[in-house]
Amino acid sequence: MAGEPYAQQESPAVSAQSVRERVAREMRESATRRAAAHAAAEQERLLNANAGLAGRLPDDLLERLERHAIHLQAAAATFSEADMRLIAVEVAKDLERVCCAAKASKTADIASSQALSSSTVVDTGSNASSSTLSGHDDVVRCITALGMGLVVSGSDDQTLRVWEIASGKCLGTLAGHNDAVVSVAALDDVQVVSASQDKTLKIWNVKTMQCLSTLSGHRRPLSSVAVISANEVVSGALDRSLKVWDISKAQVTCTLEGHKEAVTCVAAQDQERVVSGSNDRTLRLWKTATGECLQTLEGHTNAILGVAAIEQARVVSASKDKTVRVWEIETGLCILTLDGHATYVQAVTGLATMHIVSGSSDKTLRIWHATTGSCVTTLNGHRDTVLCVATVTSSLIASGSDDGNVKLWPISL
């Protein structure tokens, strides 16, 4: 019956307020549907284009697609209806990936010609310089190495896979998450911790392929996880916070708050401090025992997508501004800016040889000298955005990509 929502005896003022709230909610939902429909139309226009023209899309179209993604992400935070919020976020993510792919295609030739004369370009299209591990059913978002000749990768297919480096075989699948696995880190030689968009962390034994525990506490999807010690990890999430966890107790010991936008990445500087990156374009250094922000590092002109601790009390960051930056952690000063990727830099890691490895939406990995800032090697082979990189040994690195593959790269520096 039409009168049922007002069956309770309420004052006219309260009833009017209820009506206003309902109208506002319906307007938000309507606006979301219009925005999603507009975004979908733009996507269809792009995807239906001839494949040969994809790399020559007008700049104004790419900019408009990016604006749609930004507006949808910003608006999604205000929606109270979970399903509408998820729709907006997913459409925004899809649009961002379309933009990255188109830009990478458009600038690939330029990127190749800009390689330094001293660089070594390894093109796996013409030789077997890397090995490919295939098995995931979707994007590979994260990867880590264990000390037993194994690597573990996480994917949008909601699983992790354990790979034997020597043979390239998948030894098993870790299944249990209910959404994309976005980050993974090694606790020791047989245990890893994974972070997922299902808002949970899971601890796994890679020998038994069993989930040992699940940690829940974030209000929004997770973006990252890092190991502080054998019993302590830190997670970052889209709720703008980081949480420090006691694994044995499955409890949060400290919440780190201060970022103005989503936390995108985190790395342990030592057993007392962690450094995080955010869509707010800053990195923050935190004291994990108290939650105090010790330092804010500013300089990037777009969102930060990756961070890693390297030698000599330095950290290195990767950003949507197409650069990699090296920072002195104690002073907060940027001492090097590494410029060479054609578009977003998605991930970064350090090598024991005073080198840095970065992965980009331009489908390449680059190896940089951490002191001089020169690019010494460019690795080509992935067919799509490189989303993650990991150091296996000083002469072997691993990467994961939007193309659904893991690659192992022998290097000699």
C-alpha positions, -999 to +999 in steps of 0.1 A: +000+000+000+012+035-008+007+046+028+027+019+045+060+039+047+041+065+068+021+041+090+039+053+121+026+084+138+052+110+131+053+148+134+050+167+101+085+179+105+099+144+109+079+132+079+091+161+058+127+153+067+122+116+057+108+127+024+138+150+018+162+123+027+145+098+003+145+124-025+181+131-020+190+094-020+170+089-052+188+119-069+222+105-060+212+071-074+199+087-106+231+108-109+251+077-105+232+058-132+236+088-156+273+090-149+277+053-153+257+053-186+278+082-199+310+064-189+298+031-205+290+050-237+325+064-238+340+030-232+319+014-260+331+042-284+367+032-276+363-005-276+344-006-308+370+015-326+392-003-351+422-019-333+446-001-357+432+032-346+433+026-308+468+041-306+457+073-323+427+083-303+422+121-299+438+136-268+406+152-259+388+118-257+415+104-235+413+134-212+375+132-210+377+095-201+402+103-174+379+130-160+350+106-159+371+082-139+382+109-114+346+123-110+331+088-105+358+079-079+352+112-060+314+108-061+314+072-050+327+082-016+294+100-009+270+072-018+253+053+010+240+026-012+267-001-014+257-014-048+258+020-064+291+028-048+306-004-061+293+002-096+308+037-097+342+025-084+343-004-109+334+018-139+360+043-128+386+015-126+377+003-161+379+037-176+413+043-160+426+010-175+412+019-209+430+053-207+463+036-197+461+011-225+454+037-252+481+060-239+506+031-238+498+021-274+500+057-285+535+064-270+552+030-274+573+040-304+583+072-287+593+054-255+616+030-275+634+059-292+640+077-260+660+048-244+695+060-234+723+051-257+739+033-228+708+012-221+705-025-230+670-033-244+659-068-240+631-077-263+615-110-255+597-110-288+629-121-305+646-141-278+641-161-246+654-136-222+625-142-198+603-171-188+566-168-186+544-184-159+508-187-171+478-199-151+459-170-136+425-163-152+428-125-148+451-096-141+482-104-120+483-076-094+510-086-069+540-109-065+566-119-039+596-142-036+602-169-009+636-183+000+628-218-012+631-210-050+594-201-051+574-170-061+538-163-051+514-142-073+480-127-066+453-120-091+419-104-098+408-140-102+407-140-063+435-166-060+472-168-053+494-192-071+527-207-059+553-212-086+585-231-087+612-209-103+634-237-116+606-255-135+581-228-140+554-251-127+524-240-106+527-260-074+493-250-060+465-225-057+456-206-026+418-200-027+397-183-001+394-146-009+361-133-022+375-105-044+407-095-062+441-102-044+459-069-046+491-074-025+512-102-011+543-104+011+565-132+025+565-137+062+591-164+060+601-193+037+567-210+040+542-183+049+528-154+031+502-127+039+478-115+012+455-084+010+423-083-009+396-060-021+373-082+001+386-061+030+406-089+046+441-102+051+449-139+050+479-158+063+488-188+042+512-218+044+525-225+009+536-260+017+501-272+029+483-246+007+461-238+037+448-205+050+460-202+086+440-171+097+420-142+084+423-106+097+394-082+093+391-046+104+393-022+075+360-005+063+370-004+026+389-026+002+426-032+009+453-020-014+486-032+002+504-051+029+539-052+041+558-073+067+573-055+097+585-086+116+577-123+119+546-115+139+536-081+127+523-067+094+509-034+082+480-030+057+468+000+037+432+005+024+409+028+005+395+040+038+427+063+039+441+044+069+468+018+077+465-008+104+493-026+122+484-062+131+496-087+157+493-119+136+493-144+165+464-125+182+447-115+149+443-080+164+450-045+153+476-029+176+477+006+160+458+025+133+477+051+113+456+080+101+466+112+082+464+106+045+437+127+028+429+101+001+431+063-004+463+046+007+477+028-023+510+012-011+531+005+020+566-007+028+584-014+060+614+008+065+626-012+096+609-029+126+597+004+140+588+025+110+567+021+078+563+044+048+530+047+029+519+062-004+485+076-013+463+091-040+469+124-021+503+125-039+523+122-006+543+096+012+542+094+050+567+079+074+550+064+105+561+051+139+542+019+142+542+017+180+524+050+185+508+058+151+528+091+149+535+105+115+572+113+116+576+128+081+556+138+050+573+135+017+560+158-010+570+162-046+550+139-069+524+157-090+500+127-092+489+097-072+516+074-058+511+038-068+542+020-054+568+023-027+599+003-016+626+007+010+661+005-004+697+008+010+712+038+028+679+048+046+662+057+014+628+049-001+618+049-037+583+057-050+564+052-083+537+075-095+510+083-120+531+114-129+553+089-149+583+093-126+602+073-100+616+093-071+643+085-045+640+100-011+662+104+020+639+091+047+654+111+076+653+145+059+623+139+037+642+153+007+638+140-029+674+134-041+666+119-075+638+119-101+639+091-126+622+101-158+618+077-188+586+058-187+560+069-212+530+067-188+520+057-152+547+040-131+528+013-113+554-005-092+589-003-079+614-024-060+651-023-050+681-045-058+710-052-035+733-039-063+722-003-057+697-005-086+660+001-088+634-017-109+602-001-120+571-014-139+548+008-160+516+010-179+539+014-210+543-024-207+580-022-198+603-026-168+632-003-164+663-008-142+679+024-129+711+031-111+700+043-076+729+068-073+732+084-108+696+080-118+705+066-152+684+039-169+707+010-175+682-016-189+648-016-204+629-049-204+602-055-230+579-086-231+546-080-213+517-074-236+499-050-212+505-028-181+531-041-157+514-039-123+539-054-099+577-062-096+596-082-070+633-089-063+639-127-063+677-125-062+703-099-072+703-115-107+666-124-110+634-103-109+598-111-113+569-091-127+531-094-131+509-078-156+475-069-169+482-096-195+476-122-168+511-135-168+541-137-144+575-132-160+609-141-146+638-119-158+675-130-154+696-098-153+733-090-153+744-056-140 
